Amino acid sequence: MSIAHQLALFHDVVTQGSFTKAATLHGMDNSALSKQIKKLESTLGVQLLNRSTRSIALTSAGEAILPQAERLVETLNQIQSTANAYQATPKGLLRITASIFFGQQYLQPVIAQFMKRYPEVQITLLLDDKRSDIIGEHFDLAFRVGKLSESNLIARKIADTRFAIVASEQFIEAHGKPTTPEELLALPAVIYHNGNVTLDQFRISELPHSEQLQNHRMRGNYKVSDVRTLMDAVQAGLGYSLIDLFNLERPISEMNLVPLLTDYRLSTMDTGIYAIYPHRQQTPLVVEFIQAVQQHIGTPPFWEQHIPEYEQMYR
């Protein structure tokens, strides 16, 4: 193994915070990775890491060498990206991360067709509703729903987000159909909650078709950490919920759901669905995959058709 590769391994051990995570990232076992780090230290003639059974820490030499290793990794990645840009047919490894529901519902069908079209492509897909470190975990591409926050990354919007307030017919029979935000807020809600993300607020107009929006907080005894469980709970009549339309797997009528307060203006809260990547110069593989996802979901995205005449609602 080259010293460049060993330095990249050293960089990942530090950024991942453990040998185990770095080994998993490279498809190695811990002993093989540890052996390569020891060989690197022997070649350089200095100790880079202090190891214990529970933690690792940089030595003074390691602290001085780490920034140079980081620049080396960045340079090697740029060289590979440049080389890939001259390849006529997309090929190589593509590491993608996305939220669980979006990946299962919208990326998996694209990946299936993409890999049949380009048999030399290898794809690793990590689905996690908690946001991954795109650079630290070496992802080529991430799909994110919400507001942009990482200023050091490049983002391309692939779809606008559109919201609806929905409840099951069973829920409406039990509680009545609310006609104002105040009546709605008196009812139980099903709330998405995952780690530091709790989607229990929305902005809606004070009166039908009004421009004046107010913030409201939903109240509910049931919080869930994934989209499918949330939708199942709403269908079961446990509460109403504010949903992004991409949460709908099929037409709303087939799910026995009803949109509520459709004559009120509902804010999109400056959110969107984005493809995010670490470098401006993208390989044909990344560009082609983003285009494939865009074509699959359409413009506007096909899920907006799951609520008939949605374009007339929440305006």
SULZI-V516100 format. One record per residue. RES is the residue in one small letter. PSI is psi as a letter, one per 40 degrees, with the letter a starting at -180 (999 if undefined). OMEGA is omega in whole degrees, -180 to 180 (none if undefined). D_LAST is the distance of its C-alpha to the last C-alpha in Angstrom with 2 decimals. Layout:
res->RES psi->PSI omega->OMEGA d_last->D_LAST
res->RES psi->PSI omega->OMEGA d_last->D_LAST
This chain:
res->m psi->h omega->-177 d_last->60.58
res->s psi->i omega->178 d_last->60.18
res->i psi->d omega->178 d_last->59.94
res->a psi->d omega->179 d_last->56.54
res->h psi->d omega->179 d_last->55.27
res->q psi->d omega->177 d_last->56.92
res->l psi->d omega->176 d_last->55.29
res->a psi->d omega->177 d_last->51.89
res->l psi->d omega->177 d_last->52.74
res->f psi->d omega->178 d_last->53.82
res->h psi->d omega->-177 d_last->50.54
res->d psi->d omega->175 d_last->48.55
res->v psi->d omega->-179 d_last->50.75
res->v psi->d omega->-176 d_last->49.96
res->t psi->d omega->178 d_last->46.20
res->q psi->d omega->177 d_last->45.82
res->g psi->e omega->179 d_last->48.10
res->s psi->i omega->175 d_last->50.39
res->f psi->d omega->-176 d_last->52.63
res->t psi->d omega->-179 d_last->51.00
res->k psi->d omega->179 d_last->47.48
res->a psi->d omega->178 d_last->48.90
res->a psi->d omega->178 d_last->51.11
res->t psi->d omega->-180 d_last->48.23
res->l psi->d omega->-177 d_last->46.29
res->h psi->e omega->180 d_last->49.29
res->g psi->f omega->-179 d_last->50.34
res->m psi->i omega->170 d_last->53.58
res->d psi->i omega->-174 d_last->55.40
res->n psi->d omega->-177 d_last->56.14
res->s psi->d omega->179 d_last->59.82
res->a psi->d omega->179 d_last->59.32
res->l psi->d omega->180 d_last->56.85
res->s psi->d omega->180 d_last->59.17
res->k psi->d omega->-180 d_last->62.05
res->q psi->d omega->178 d_last->60.25
res->i psi->d omega->178 d_last->59.45
res->k psi->d omega->177 d_last->63.11
res->k psi->d omega->178 d_last->64.22
res->l psi->d omega->179 d_last->61.99
res->e psi->d omega->178 d_last->63.53
res->s psi->d omega->180 d_last->66.97
res->t psi->d omega->-178 d_last->66.35
res->l psi->d omega->180 d_last->65.06
res->g psi->e omega->178 d_last->67.76
res->v psi->i omega->174 d_last->65.42
res->q psi->h omega->-177 d_last->63.56
res->l psi->d omega->-174 d_last->59.78
res->l psi->i omega->166 d_last->58.67
res->n psi->h omega->-174 d_last->60.11
res->r psi->i omega->169 d_last->59.51
res->s psi->i omega->-179 d_last->59.73
res->t psi->d omega->-175 d_last->58.97
res->r psi->e omega->-174 d_last->55.61
res->s psi->i omega->173 d_last->54.51
res->i psi->i omega->178 d_last->55.07
res->a psi->i omega->179 d_last->55.45
res->l psi->h omega->168 d_last->56.08
res->t psi->i omega->178 d_last->59.56
res->s psi->d omega->177 d_last->60.01
res->a psi->d omega->179 d_last->60.71
res->g psi->d omega->179 d_last->57.58
res->e psi->d omega->-180 d_last->55.47
res->a psi->d omega->-175 d_last->57.01
res->i psi->d omega->-176 d_last->56.57
res->l psi->d omega->180 d_last->53.02
res->p psi->d omega->179 d_last->51.24
res->q psi->d omega->176 d_last->53.46
res->a psi->d omega->179 d_last->52.66
res->e psi->d omega->178 d_last->48.93
res->r psi->d omega->178 d_last->49.47
res->l psi->d omega->179 d_last->51.56
res->v psi->d omega->179 d_last->48.87
res->e psi->d omega->180 d_last->46.32
res->t psi->d omega->179 d_last->48.84
res->l psi->d omega->178 d_last->49.64
res->n psi->d omega->179 d_last->45.99
res->q psi->d omega->177 d_last->45.57
res->i psi->d omega->180 d_last->48.74
res->q psi->d omega->179 d_last->47.49
res->s psi->d omega->179 d_last->44.14
res->t psi->d omega->179 d_last->46.08
res->a psi->d omega->-179 d_last->48.37
res->n psi->d omega->-179 d_last->45.55
res->a psi->e omega->180 d_last->43.95
res->y psi->e omega->178 d_last->47.08
res->q psi->h omega->-176 d_last->46.91
res->a psi->d omega->-177 d_last->45.98
res->t psi->h omega->179 d_last->44.68
res->p psi->h omega->176 d_last->42.47
res->k psi->i omega->-180 d_last->44.58
res->g psi->a omega->-176 d_last->45.20
res->l psi->h omega->177 d_last->43.49
res->l psi->h omega->179 d_last->39.74
res->r psi->h omega->-174 d_last->38.71
res->i psi->i omega->172 d_last->35.06
res->t psi->i omega->-179 d_last->33.25
res->a psi->i omega->173 d_last->29.89
res->s psi->i omega->-171 d_last->28.39
res->i psi->d omega->-176 d_last->29.92
res->f psi->d omega->-179 d_last->27.17
res->f psi->d omega->179 d_last->25.85
res->g psi->d omega->-179 d_last->29.47
res->q psi->d omega->-172 d_last->30.49
res->q psi->d omega->-171 d_last->27.61
res->y psi->d omega->180 d_last->26.92
res->l psi->d omega->-177 d_last->29.87
res->q psi->d omega->177 d_last->32.74
res->p psi->d omega->178 d_last->32.23
res->v psi->d omega->-180 d_last->32.13
res->i psi->d omega->-180 d_last->35.21
res->a psi->d omega->180 d_last->37.11
res->q psi->d omega->-177 d_last->36.76
res->f psi->d omega->-178 d_last->37.24
res->m psi->d omega->173 d_last->40.52
res->k psi->d omega->-180 d_last->41.83
res->r psi->d omega->-178 d_last->41.14
res->y psi->g omega->-174 d_last->42.70
res->p psi->e omega->179 d_last->45.46
res->e psi->e omega->180 d_last->46.70
res->v psi->h omega->171 d_last->43.50
res->q psi->h omega->-178 d_last->43.58
res->i psi->h omega->170 d_last->40.40
res->t psi->h omega->-177 d_last->40.15
res->l psi->h omega->176 d_last->36.87
res->l psi->h omega->179 d_last->36.32
res->l psi->h omega->-178 d_last->33.50
res->d psi->h omega->179 d_last->32.83
res->d psi->e omega->172 d_last->29.80
res->k psi->h omega->-171 d_last->31.62
res->r psi->h omega->179 d_last->31.38
res->s psi->i omega->175 d_last->34.58
res->d psi->h omega->-173 d_last->36.45
res->i psi->d omega->-178 d_last->35.91
res->i psi->d omega->-177 d_last->38.86
res->g psi->d omega->-179 d_last->41.16
res->e psi->e omega->171 d_last->40.85
res->h psi->f omega->175 d_last->41.09
res->f psi->i omega->176 d_last->37.88
res->d psi->d omega->-171 d_last->37.18
res->l psi->h omega->175 d_last->33.51
res->a psi->i omega->174 d_last->30.85
res->f psi->h omega->-175 d_last->27.37
res->r psi->i omega->176 d_last->25.20
res->v psi->h omega->179 d_last->21.76
res->g psi->a omega->178 d_last->20.34
res->k psi->i omega->177 d_last->21.17
res->l psi->i omega->180 d_last->24.15
res->s psi->d omega->-176 d_last->27.21
res->e psi->h omega->-176 d_last->30.38
res->s psi->e omega->-178 d_last->31.05
res->n psi->e omega->179 d_last->34.22
res->l psi->i omega->-180 d_last->32.55
res->i psi->h omega->-176 d_last->30.91
res->a psi->i omega->174 d_last->27.39
res->r psi->h omega->179 d_last->25.63
res->k psi->h omega->178 d_last->21.98
res->i psi->e omega->176 d_last->22.00
res->a psi->i omega->170 d_last->18.42
res->d psi->i omega->173 d_last->15.04
res->t psi->h omega->177 d_last->14.09
res->r psi->h omega->-174 d_last->11.10
res->f psi->i omega->173 d_last->11.16
res->a psi->i omega->172 d_last->11.31
res->i psi->h omega->-173 d_last->13.34
res->v psi->i omega->174 d_last->16.14
res->a psi->i omega->179 d_last->19.46
res->s psi->i omega->176 d_last->22.37
res->e psi->d omega->177 d_last->23.45
res->q psi->d omega->180 d_last->26.58
res->f psi->d omega->-179 d_last->24.80
res->i psi->d omega->177 d_last->22.98
res->e psi->d omega->-177 d_last->26.37
res->a psi->d omega->-172 d_last->27.98
res->h psi->e omega->-174 d_last->25.54
res->g psi->i omega->-179 d_last->23.46
res->k psi->h omega->-178 d_last->19.73
res->p psi->i omega->180 d_last->18.00
res->t psi->e omega->178 d_last->15.83
res->t psi->i omega->176 d_last->15.20
res->p psi->d omega->180 d_last->15.05
res->e psi->d omega->178 d_last->18.72
res->e psi->d omega->179 d_last->19.72
res->l psi->d omega->-175 d_last->18.13
res->l psi->e omega->176 d_last->19.98
res->a psi->e omega->-178 d_last->23.18
res->l psi->i omega->179 d_last->23.20
res->p psi->i omega->180 d_last->24.68
res->a psi->i omega->169 d_last->22.71
res->v psi->h omega->-170 d_last->23.90
res->i psi->h omega->174 d_last->23.65
res->y psi->h omega->-180 d_last->24.27
res->h psi->h omega->-179 d_last->27.22
res->n psi->h omega->179 d_last->29.43
res->g psi->b omega->-179 d_last->31.87
res->n psi->e omega->-177 d_last->30.22
res->v psi->h omega->174 d_last->26.66
res->t psi->h omega->-177 d_last->25.04
res->l psi->g omega->-178 d_last->21.34
res->d psi->e omega->-180 d_last->21.08
res->q psi->i omega->174 d_last->18.48
res->f psi->i omega->178 d_last->14.74
res->r psi->h omega->-178 d_last->12.51
res->i psi->i omega->-177 d_last->10.13
res->s psi->i omega->179 d_last->9.55
res->e psi->d omega->-180 d_last->12.72
res->l psi->i omega->178 d_last->11.50
res->p psi->h omega->175 d_last->8.84
res->h psi->f omega->179 d_last->6.18
res->s psi->i omega->177 d_last->8.63
res->e psi->e omega->-177 d_last->9.16
res->q psi->h omega->-178 d_last->11.90
res->l psi->i omega->177 d_last->11.65
res->q psi->i omega->174 d_last->14.65
res->n psi->h omega->177 d_last->16.50
res->h psi->i omega->178 d_last->17.66
res->r psi->h omega->179 d_last->20.43
res->m psi->i omega->177 d_last->20.90
res->r psi->h omega->179 d_last->24.40
res->g psi->i omega->180 d_last->26.28
res->n psi->e omega->-175 d_last->29.81
res->y psi->h omega->175 d_last->29.07
res->k psi->h omega->-177 d_last->28.32
res->v psi->i omega->-173 d_last->28.72
res->s psi->e omega->176 d_last->29.29
res->d psi->i omega->-171 d_last->28.05
res->v psi->d omega->-176 d_last->25.07
res->r psi->d omega->178 d_last->27.06
res->t psi->d omega->178 d_last->28.57
res->l psi->d omega->-179 d_last->25.25
res->m psi->d omega->177 d_last->23.91
res->d psi->d omega->-179 d_last->27.29
res->a psi->d omega->178 d_last->27.14
res->v psi->d omega->179 d_last->23.77
res->q psi->d omega->180 d_last->25.17
res->a psi->e omega->176 d_last->28.31
res->g psi->e omega->-179 d_last->26.52
res->l psi->e omega->179 d_last->27.31
res->g psi->i omega->172 d_last->23.91
res->y psi->i omega->176 d_last->20.16
res->s psi->i omega->170 d_last->18.70
res->l psi->h omega->-177 d_last->15.84
res->i psi->i omega->165 d_last->16.25
res->d psi->i omega->-175 d_last->15.52
res->l psi->d omega->179 d_last->15.22
res->f psi->e omega->175 d_last->18.59
res->n psi->e omega->-178 d_last->20.13
res->l psi->h omega->-180 d_last->20.03
res->e psi->e omega->-179 d_last->23.39
res->r psi->i omega->-178 d_last->22.90
res->p psi->i omega->-174 d_last->20.68
res->i psi->d omega->180 d_last->19.21
res->s psi->d omega->179 d_last->21.35
res->e psi->e omega->-180 d_last->24.45
res->m psi->e omega->-179 d_last->23.75
res->n psi->f omega->178 d_last->23.45
res->l psi->i omega->-178 d_last->20.14
res->v psi->h omega->175 d_last->17.32
res->p psi->i omega->-176 d_last->13.65
res->l psi->i omega->176 d_last->13.14
res->l psi->f omega->-174 d_last->10.78
res->t psi->e omega->178 d_last->8.12
res->d psi->e omega->175 d_last->7.04
res->y psi->i omega->178 d_last->6.62
res->r psi->h omega->-177 d_last->4.66
res->l psi->h omega->-177 d_last->6.94
res->s psi->i omega->173 d_last->9.02
res->t psi->e omega->174 d_last->10.86
res->m psi->f omega->176 d_last->13.85
res->d psi->f omega->179 d_last->15.28
res->t psi->i omega->178 d_last->16.63
res->g psi->i omega->175 d_last->17.66
res->i psi->h omega->-171 d_last->20.43
res->y psi->i omega->164 d_last->23.53
res->a psi->h omega->-174 d_last->27.04
res->i psi->h omega->-179 d_last->29.34
res->y psi->i omega->-171 d_last->32.99
res->p psi->e omega->-174 d_last->35.79
res->h psi->i omega->178 d_last->37.10
res->r psi->d omega->-180 d_last->35.92
res->q psi->h omega->-177 d_last->38.60
res->q psi->i omega->177 d_last->37.59
res->t psi->i omega->175 d_last->39.86
res->p psi->d omega->-179 d_last->39.26
res->l psi->d omega->180 d_last->38.79
res->v psi->d omega->-179 d_last->35.76
res->v psi->d omega->-178 d_last->34.24
res->e psi->d omega->-178 d_last->34.87
res->f psi->d omega->178 d_last->33.40
res->i psi->d omega->178 d_last->30.11
res->q psi->d omega->179 d_last->29.92
res->a psi->d omega->177 d_last->30.73
res->v psi->d omega->180 d_last->27.91
res->q psi->d omega->179 d_last->25.43
res->q psi->d omega->-179 d_last->26.79
res->h psi->d omega->-176 d_last->26.66
res->i psi->d omega->177 d_last->23.00
res->g psi->i omega->178 d_last->21.94
res->t psi->h omega->-1 d_last->19.33
res->p psi->i omega->-177 d_last->16.62
res->p psi->i omega->-173 d_last->18.18
res->f psi->d omega->-177 d_last->19.36
res->w psi->e omega->177 d_last->18.05
res->e psi->d omega->179 d_last->14.52
res->q psi->e omega->-179 d_last->16.40
res->h psi->e omega->172 d_last->17.47
res->i psi->h omega->-178 d_last->14.50
res->p psi->h omega->178 d_last->14.71
res->e psi->f omega->179 d_last->11.85
res->y psi->d omega->-177 d_last->9.64
res->e psi->e omega->177 d_last->8.09
res->q psi->e omega->-174 d_last->6.63
res->m psi->i omega->174 d_last->5.46
res->y psi->f omega->-179 d_last->3.81
res->r psi->999 omega->none d_last->0.00
